[in-house]
Amino acid sequence: MVMSTTAPGCVHAEEVLKALESMVGPVRRLEPVTRGYTHNKRVVATLVGGGSVFAKQAVDEETAQWLRQEHQMYEGLRGRPFMPRILGWSDGERPILVLEDLSAGTWPPPWERAQIDAVLGTLAAVAHSDAPGHLARLTDGEQPDEGWHRVVGDPTEFLSLGLCGAGWLETAGPVLCAAAQAAPLSGSSLLHSDVRSDNLCFRRGSPVLVDWNLACVGNPELDVAFWLPSLAAENGPAPDDVMGDCPVELAAYVSGFFASRAGGAPIPHAPLVRQVQRRQLETALPWAARVLGLPAPA
């Protein structure tokens, strides 16, 4: 029996409740979760019998597809130490995914060096895991990111961020374009492809990765390279202090990814994404400049 169900702002609350109870038993309370940058609806459900679970519901066709992709990953990697436990799945027009509640875990920042080393070890374990067969390959030439080429072609949005001037971009742009185009993307390793502090926590001291809807197959150095700018933005060490052997082309590729997006118009259903992209660009841009021997952005 449900004693109370309060989920302010949660659409389809009764649908979530009914699906949850069919999978995990009677629910005492629903509490909304605001963490995250996509527009899925998220709740923590406290169960009548004790304990709690985390549930995520799609709100449109785009998020429904993301959630189905994520569900495939949880099933394909079930039992791996870096995965949360999957507790239930309900497909349909608005799928619902139920996972263990990680609220009591440690969610950085702040960062300690031991945590950074643990994440690096976990990303190595991810890379050595068998990738589910349905995943796309991020192969050189097949899915190139045209980040710096787009910026150089129309620099208005990028320059509006105020991170450098037109003169610096005129000098550095061709170097960044050439390096990013040569970035080694191909490989046969499993990639999470969205490693940031809001997508990982520490469960009893061990890293756990969530939000697997962007997973693909490619060069395992990419997962580390894309994580490092956000780590530095959260008062962690500089990227080149963590991954001193990172190919310079990957640093250019990562910075171009954020440079071509951070100055774009706000996304109505994900208004914080541009802020996150800008914060990562603020550390990725000087990183790329340092390793390529370019002047500091000015």
Steps between C-alpha positions, in 0.01 A plus 500: 500500500631847412509733800596808297620574149645845460694577185468873426546575131506134401276428204324166485560446876225240521647317201842497667348380826305217338803381301727523803271301723471228239880466505615573855191482721295756694634856502476730800622823341634646176751783510613687187869505408631815334856380429582459132487705183256307281123538529413150618287492814685352796376387841623316806233263631496406866352152535246391759710193575814707555773636277471717191551487123574751225268523198532693176213555258518626141289805415510496119618285210858629523538412867315171443767398249778607738345296779469190280865534404595539865294196597687291244827601660386413853389160379812441291736599782294362787714407800808704406640681805473840331128456421203578723262211562202501266179419688229540240401612150167597348491579129227685316441852377674638810742230625600481866838374621547400866848485655649471843487827694850647511402808700710386795811465283774762481439737210800723423614774503710555701757264354778313674795353315401149604158553343655623177723194484198278571306655211797448267511136606128463443520651153775249421267223619219638282733503200592134559137389530328330209290760322137404431462411132245771421735792570611734224871548430656844525737438213735748330324653203156352576386723786738795500422799719544816297537717810789727414410508131155630594649759734746629242228504233272714718671617819223729623357274772841385620644851522189617688620287794788743553760227551730635229512768234463479124875546454583198715246285316637611163845376601400190697197389298684326214726313745202387710307392189788292367567336835134420573454352154791263569366389842523122549136400556497142377534201727319193626443605862177570681452872575252660739535828305356732766729480803440791737445532874121503460525161326719325754508438872689286748317202648693371800807671354470357146394707196160434345403646162143594408329643189629261234285614207799641305717188527692400188816318386826679429833619639491460881711815546191699397311424821789634706562800274138612514485460878810709576365850417207456738735364768721808467191726508412347839834603653668177401844482336562626148436249221867469406587427865265199496559374146840630400522253212166597345538542123498872427246436226248377757542816705424700185201277421352534849544878508341529155200297613426750776608807301242429229215458752550715810402826329183360344148601590367354827325164461141552628462156660861493630583861592816418701682312222663810347631601844657157546654512152645844568656389831665207324621722216658738750744222594510309171602802290817593692584129527492464120701819458769382745553158348501637145752772586255780424484832688257503792150605384467876524 
